[in-house]
């Protein structure tokens, strides 16, 4: 329903063979404003193998090339340096620090809000990345 409305796009992340190992998504897509938020999750056995970077890069290609968005944001916990490393590698820059609350947590947790513009993505070599959204 949200994909049909154009506000959320979810992609399975698959290794070369086997079942899905994670997911990547664009949520809160607003094509009139040209914005969305990137998210991704990789199963623990597949951490540290470049899957998050490849999937996020492919999802960004979809956001900027297919959807024509201007800016994609992302939020990561301060306590998750691996995710921060993925985002910085892809060209995201910090725009704010805040807290994040989920019902499963006993208290809000510090997080970092980052953003990447389409123009910065292009300058950083975005379109030349070998992974495509159709591949994740």
C-alpha positions as CSV (number, residue, x, y, z in Angstrom):
1,X,0.0,0.0,0.0
2,X,2.8,2.5,0.9
3,X,4.7,1.6,-2.2
4,X,1.6,2.2,-4.3
5,X,1.3,5.5,-2.6
6,X,4.9,6.2,-3.4
7,X,5.8,6.9,0.2
8,X,7.8,3.8,1.1
9,X,10.0,1.5,-0.9
10,X,11.4,-1.7,0.7
11,X,14.1,-3.9,-0.9
12,X,15.3,-7.3,0.2
13,X,19.1,-7.7,0.5
14,X,20.2,-11.0,-1.0
15,X,23.7,-12.5,-1.1
16,X,24.8,-14.2,-4.3
17,X,23.0,-17.4,-3.2
18,X,20.4,-18.1,-0.5
19,X,17.7,-16.4,1.3
20,X,17.5,-12.6,2.1
21,X,20.1,-11.4,4.6
22,X,18.6,-8.0,5.3
23,X,16.6,-5.2,4.0
24,X,17.0,-1.6,2.8
25,X,14.3,1.0,2.5
26,X,13.3,4.5,1.7
27,X,10.6,5.8,4.0
28,X,8.7,9.1,4.4
29,X,9.2,9.7,0.7
30,X,7.9,13.1,-0.4
31,X,8.5,13.5,-4.1
32,X,7.1,17.1,-4.0
33,X,9.6,18.1,-1.4
34,X,12.2,15.8,-2.9
35,X,13.1,14.0,0.3
36,X,13.1,10.6,2.0
37,X,14.8,8.7,4.8
38,X,17.2,5.8,4.2
39,X,17.2,2.8,6.4
40,X,18.8,-0.7,6.3
41,X,19.2,-3.8,8.4
42,X,21.7,-6.7,7.9
43,X,21.5,-10.0,9.8
44,X,24.3,-10.3,12.3
45,X,26.0,-13.3,10.5
46,X,26.5,-11.0,7.5
47,X,28.0,-8.0,9.2
48,X,31.3,-6.6,8.0
49,X,31.1,-8.0,4.5
50,X,30.1,-4.8,2.7
51,X,26.4,-5.7,2.3
52,X,25.1,-2.6,4.1
53,X,27.2,-0.3,2.0
54,X,26.2,-2.0,-1.3
55,X,22.5,-2.0,-0.4
56,X,22.5,1.6,0.8
57,X,24.3,2.7,-2.4
58,X,21.8,0.9,-4.6
59,X,18.9,2.4,-2.6
60,X,20.4,5.8,-3.0
61,X,20.7,5.2,-6.8
62,X,17.0,4.4,-6.8
63,X,16.2,7.5,-4.7
64,X,18.2,9.9,-6.8
65,X,18.0,8.4,-10.3
66,X,14.6,6.7,-10.4
67,X,12.6,8.9,-7.9
68,X,14.4,12.1,-8.7
69,X,14.8,13.1,-5.0
70,X,16.9,16.0,-3.9
71,X,17.9,14.9,-0.4
72,X,18.0,11.6,1.5
73,X,18.4,11.6,5.3
74,X,19.4,8.8,7.7
75,X,19.5,8.4,11.4
76,X,21.9,6.1,13.3
77,X,22.5,5.5,17.0
78,X,25.8,7.1,18.3
79,X,26.4,3.6,19.7
80,X,26.5,2.1,16.1
81,X,29.8,3.2,14.6
82,X,29.6,0.6,11.8
83,X,26.4,2.2,10.5
84,X,27.9,5.7,10.8
85,X,30.9,4.5,8.8
86,X,28.6,3.2,6.0
87,X,26.8,6.5,5.8
88,X,30.0,8.6,5.8
89,X,31.6,6.4,3.2
90,X,28.5,7.1,1.0
91,X,28.9,10.8,1.4
92,X,26.4,11.6,4.1
93,X,27.2,14.5,6.4
94,X,26.0,15.1,10.0
95,X,23.2,17.7,10.3
96,X,22.1,17.2,13.9
97,X,22.3,15.2,17.1
98,X,19.2,14.2,19.0
99,X,17.7,11.3,20.8
100,X,15.6,8.4,19.5
101,X,12.9,6.6,21.4
102,X,11.5,3.2,20.7
103,X,9.0,1.4,23.0
104,X,11.5,-1.5,23.4
105,X,14.1,0.7,24.9
106,X,13.9,1.8,28.6
107,X,15.1,5.3,27.7
108,X,15.8,7.5,24.7
109,X,19.2,6.9,23.0
110,X,21.5,9.5,21.5
111,X,21.5,9.5,17.7
112,X,23.1,11.3,14.7
113,X,21.0,12.6,11.9
114,X,22.8,12.8,8.5
115,X,21.9,13.9,5.0
116,X,23.1,13.5,1.4
117,X,22.0,15.7,-1.5
118,X,21.7,14.4,-5.0
119,X,24.4,16.9,-6.2
120,X,26.9,15.7,-3.5
121,X,26.0,12.1,-4.4
122,X,26.8,12.8,-8.1
123,X,30.1,14.6,-7.2
124,X,31.0,11.6,-5.0
125,X,30.6,9.2,-7.9
126,X,27.2,7.9,-7.0
127,X,25.9,6.9,-10.4
128,X,29.0,5.0,-11.2
129,X,28.6,2.6,-8.2
130,X,28.3,-0.9,-9.7
131,X,25.2,-1.9,-7.6
132,X,21.7,-1.1,-8.8
133,X,18.5,-1.1,-6.7
134,X,17.2,-3.9,-8.9
135,X,20.1,-6.0,-7.6
136,X,19.3,-5.8,-3.9
